[in-house]
Amino acid sequence: MSLWSRVQRRLGDLAGELVLDEYRDQLEQAQRLLQGGDTAAAIEVLEALLFAKPDHGQAMILLGEARLVARDPAGALA
């Protein structure tokens, strides 16, 4: 497991209780899609979540991770 994955998992554990229920479902869906290899669908879910809540930190982190998996490092930095 990479350092980034461990950090992301730990942040998720710590902040999980702070995620509003209406966004938790979308975030969990994106995580499942990403873990299942459907990176494009995960990115779509996360972009929609961030459109509704632009300052959602966990979604930003997961979107960056998804874009790295999709080999889009420039998009991951955005």
Secondary structure as UniProt FT lines:
FT   HELIX           3..15
FT   HELIX           16..18
FT   HELIX           21..35
FT   TURN            36..37
FT   HELIX           39..52
FT   TURN            54..55
FT   HELIX           57..69
FT   TURN            70..71
FT   HELIX           73..77
//
